[in-house]
Structure formats: structure tokens, C-alpha cells
């Protein structure tokens, strides 16, 4: 694979097979939060869940310029 900036961003942010990508870490955080959902605040669960869905939405639209704007947020 050629190491173009868009490929690096895609790998580090959205590669579900790479355990340290943003998406993989967020999936783990969401799973952990879900397992203790009754012990955390509703607001915390909503924030984790909302962020998870925001990242997944970005994954569906992950063109280079959009991924760069996502990382700046």
C-alpha cells in the first residue's frame, strides 16, 4: 500500500482491523460503557454513544478532505 496522507489518515482513524485506530478504541469504549451502563450517568452514555455514531457516519463519508476536517473537530 502506498503511504499517501489519505491512506495514513484512513488507517489511523477508521481501520477497524487496527486495534489502535480511533474507531477501534471508540468501539471498545462503547462496549465497556454499555457493560456498565447502569453505573454511569445517562449523559456519559449518550456522549460515548453519540461520538461513536458520529465517527461511524464519517467512516461512510471518509474522503480525504472530510477525514481531515473530522480530525480538526
The 8 nearest C-alpha neighbors of each residue, nearest first, counted from 0:
[[1, 2, 6, 3, 7, 10, 5, 4],
 [0, 2, 3, 6, 7, 4, 5, 10],
 [3, 1, 6, 0, 7, 4, 5, 8],
 [2, 4, 6, 5, 1, 7, 0, 8],
 [5, 3, 7, 6, 8, 2, 63, 9],
 [4, 6, 63, 8, 7, 3, 9, 62],
 [7, 5, 9, 3, 4, 8, 10, 2],
 [6, 8, 10, 4, 9, 5, 11, 2],
 [9, 7, 5, 11, 10, 6, 12, 4],
 [8, 10, 6, 13, 12, 7, 11, 5],
 [11, 9, 14, 7, 8, 12, 13, 6],
 [12, 10, 20, 8, 9, 7, 13, 14],
 [11, 13, 21, 20, 9, 10, 8, 22],
 [12, 14, 22, 9, 10, 15, 20, 11],
 [15, 13, 10, 16, 17, 20, 12, 9],
 [14, 16, 23, 17, 13, 22, 18, 20],
 [15, 17, 14, 18, 23, 20, 19, 13],
 [16, 18, 14, 15, 19, 20, 23, 10],
 [19, 17, 23, 20, 16, 15, 24, 14],
 [20, 18, 17, 24, 23, 21, 11, 22],
 [19, 21, 11, 12, 23, 22, 17, 18],
 [22, 20, 12, 24, 23, 25, 13, 19],
 [21, 23, 25, 13, 20, 24, 26, 12],
 [24, 22, 26, 20, 15, 18, 25, 21],
 [25, 23, 27, 21, 26, 22, 19, 28],
 [24, 26, 28, 22, 27, 23, 21, 29],
 [25, 27, 23, 29, 24, 28, 22, 30],
 [28, 26, 30, 24, 25, 29, 31, 23],
 [27, 29, 25, 31, 26, 30, 32, 24],
 [28, 30, 32, 26, 27, 31, 33, 25],
 [29, 31, 33, 27, 32, 28, 26, 34],
 [32, 30, 28, 34, 33, 29, 27, 35],
 [33, 31, 29, 35, 34, 30, 36, 28],
 [32, 34, 36, 30, 31, 35, 29, 44],
 [33, 35, 31, 32, 36, 30, 37, 29],
 [36, 34, 32, 38, 33, 37, 39, 31],
 [35, 37, 33, 38, 39, 32, 34, 44],
 [36, 38, 35, 39, 40, 34, 33, 41],
 [39, 37, 35, 36, 40, 32, 34, 41],
 [40, 38, 36, 37, 41, 43, 35, 44],
 [39, 41, 43, 42, 44, 38, 36, 37],
 [40, 42, 44, 43, 45, 39, 36, 37],
 [41, 43, 45, 40, 44, 46, 39, 47],
 [44, 42, 46, 40, 45, 41, 47, 39],
 [43, 45, 41, 47, 42, 46, 48, 40],
 [44, 46, 42, 48, 43, 47, 49, 41],
 [47, 45, 49, 43, 48, 44, 50, 42],
 [48, 46, 44, 50, 49, 45, 29, 51],
 [47, 49, 45, 51, 46, 50, 44, 52],
 [50, 48, 46, 52, 51, 47, 45, 53],
 [49, 51, 53, 47, 52, 48, 46, 54],
 [52, 50, 48, 54, 49, 53, 47, 25],
 [51, 53, 55, 49, 54, 50, 56, 48],
 [54, 52, 50, 56, 51, 55, 49, 57],
 [55, 53, 57, 51, 56, 52, 58, 50],
 [56, 54, 58, 52, 57, 53, 51, 59],
 [57, 55, 53, 59, 58, 54, 52, 60],
 [56, 58, 54, 60, 55, 59, 61, 53],
 [59, 57, 61, 55, 56, 60, 54, 13],
 [58, 60, 56, 57, 61, 55, 62, 54],
 [61, 59, 57, 58, 62, 56, 65, 66],
 [62, 60, 58, 66, 57, 59, 65, 63],
 [61, 63, 65, 64, 60, 66, 5, 58],
 [62, 64, 5, 66, 65, 67, 61, 8],
 [63, 65, 67, 66, 62, 68, 61, 5],
 [66, 64, 68, 62, 67, 63, 61, 69],
 [65, 67, 69, 63, 68, 64, 61, 62],
 [68, 66, 64, 70, 65, 69, 63, 71],
 [67, 69, 65, 71, 70, 66, 64, 72],
 [70, 68, 66, 67, 71, 72, 65, 57],
 [69, 71, 67, 68, 72, 66, 12, 65],
 [70, 72, 68, 69, 67, 66, 65, 64],
 [71, 69, 70, 68, 67, 66, 65, 54]]
